[in-house]
């Protein structure tokens, strides 16, 4: 059985490396992206089972990325979990309205995030 693939876009290198190490240790294949300008091409070529996405990044923010991914036939079915330094209700509501399946505020529990990732991938596979 092939490893499940997680794509992570965040401009904070420490977060990228922490998540990559943690998820790789849990037998997931991980691709990280620090600069989001080519995110659509990267996501299409990697074909992830799930995307972890920061909201505030230079040049292209998480909300805009959600819109881009939702408009593309090859990427619109990929679940997105938002990871943000901001937990205001407006951002959370907007993220869910753009199709996010989860929202975690930094700092977050790696175990809680991992549980959400596994649950989301499992539900996607079973058609839930």
DAKA-V334261 format. One record per run of one state. SS is the DSSP state (A for helix, B for strand, O for the rest). FROM is the first residue (numbers start at 1). TO is the last residue. If there is no record, write none. Layout:
ss=SS from=FROM to=TO
ss=SS from=FROM to=TO
This chain:
ss=O from=1 to=4
ss=B from=5 to=9
ss=O from=10 to=12
ss=A from=13 to=25
ss=O from=26 to=28
ss=B from=29 to=33
ss=O from=34 to=35
ss=A from=36 to=46
ss=O from=47 to=49
ss=B from=50 to=54
ss=O from=55 to=61
ss=A from=62 to=71
ss=O from=72 to=78
ss=B from=79 to=84
ss=O from=85 to=88
ss=A from=89 to=97
ss=O from=98 to=99
ss=B from=100 to=105
ss=O from=106 to=109
ss=A from=110 to=125
ss=O from=126 to=128
